[in-house]
């Protein structure tokens, strides 16, 4: 691994030197591709436009975030900005010096890259969504793929370069993250969310209540695996929070370290969203997509803005003095969020329209 890390450091040095004038651009790319930012802003916005797509996005982001956090604990790889200071691979006078930015000081293990995984999942979902619009809603444009595919490829490469530029990942870590994300998105949509919401395939003969129980059980299993991984590391005499200590030791600006980058917080967020998805996502969401024309975008937008503001205020005012209380309250918050955005908001948006009209549209 030291040889692989050393090659990665050489590549990072080259990227930081070659793109030395593009720090502002790469910081913007890092901000946009931040998994927490995607869930905080994109998920509520998509719940206004398309509840089914929002549910797909939530499942992919939640399961992908959980898998990413667990893999990081299983693989226990370093990050460039601290490895280059800790390693004995270099001589005392030949040690490389990597540039640090406000986004460098992440606290979890390095492999795989969560930003690359999130971007790959999101781009695959967007391509599937656009394909659905083109094929099923009579807006087909033959050349859209020639524009969409290269654009998505350039976006993914930009994110991967941005993660290398800030020195928070090695090249093989961003590549692995992108591969995991590109695989997860279609797999989860094809085999879980779409068959369940539209009631076909393995879910066609299964009752909704039984399917929900299976989803809840699966979400609980992810929690059990997370806890087992945490205490398994402790049994092996490996501190699960060792990377947090390294971050504080080698971060040039410790004020840039944020709790949302810790493995524990990411697992609490991901498992909370997974349980929320299991409890709140049902075939009812298909009705919201079919009746998109009979939804008030004004009411939906106002409700989403109000809910987002209230939830952010609650999150910001949770006491940080007690770690167990802090994580427990955030877990509850993440379980409740999907129900508010995917069930309450569409119901409020459809409230002004009479049920008779909805039934008429369904029969047509």
HUSULNOR-V841496 format. One record per run of one state. SS is the DSSP state (hx for helix, st for strand, lp for the rest). FROM is the first residue (numbers start at 0). TO is the last residue. If there is no record, write none. Layout:
SS;FROM;TO / SS;FROM;TO
This chain:
lp;0;0 / hx;1;17 / lp;18;18 / hx;19;31 / lp;32;33 / hx;34;48 / lp;49;49 / hx;50;74 / lp;75;78 / hx;79;85 / lp;86;112 / hx;113;135 / lp;136;142 / hx;143;164 / lp;165;169 / hx;170;197 / lp;198;199 / hx;200;202 / lp;203;206 / hx;207;234 / lp;235;240 / hx;241;249 / lp;250;252 / hx;253;255 / lp;256;257 / hx;258;260 / lp;261;261 / hx;262;279 / lp;280;282 / hx;283;289 / lp;290;290 / hx;291;293 / lp;294;295 / hx;296;315 / lp;316;321 / hx;322;349 / lp;350;353 / hx;354;362 / lp;363;363
